[in-house]
C-alpha cells in the first residue's frame, strides 16, 4: 500500500511538470473538517480509535484539471478503551504538499484523485485535574492518497467529499538505566473522511436559479 501511494504521488508530480508549459490557472483556498479512523498497528498496538481532523490547503491550478500546493492539518484520536491515567489522546499536525488530478465528469462535478506527503510530530497527551503530560515522538514522515468527488470545480465556490488513507512513521526515543538511547519505529496509519469547501480565485459565479 505504501509503495502504491508513492507511485501515485510520483505520477501526479510528473503531470505537474508537463502542466507548467500550459497557461497559468487560479489559486484555490480550501478548508476541511472530517472524522478519522485509526488503522493497522496504530489501532491494534497503540489502542487509537476514531477522532477528527481540521485542515487548510492552498493550491495552484494548472490547465484546469491539475492543482498542487501546501497544506496543514490537525488530527486528534481518542482511545479504544478509557485510560486509568486520565483523559488521553494522540495529537499531531501534518505539514506537507498535495497534488490533485480531476479524472472525469460526474453529473456537473468531477471525480478526482489526490496524493501527497510531508512531516508530522505525534504526541500522546494525558490530562487530569492535577497534571498534564505530553509524551512526544521524533518528527516523522507520512504519505497519503485518496479519492474525492466535487461540485463544479470551475465555480467560485466548490464543495467536496473525500476519503484519504494516511501512512505515517515516527521514531520514539527511549533512554535506559545506563543513559543509552534507543529508538523504535511506530506506525500511524489512518483513514480520513472529510468535507471541504474551496474558493477559486478565477472561478465563475453559478447561474441564477430562476
Secondary structure by P-SEA (a helix, b strand, c coil): caaaaaaaaaaaaaaaaaaccccbbbbbbbbbcbbbbbccccccccccccccccbbbbbbbcccccccccbbbbbbbbbccccccccccccccccbbbbbbbcccccccccccccccccbbbbbbbbcccbbbbbbcccccccccccccccccccccccccbbbbbbbbbbbbbbccccbbbbbbbbbcbbbbbcbbbbbcccccccccc
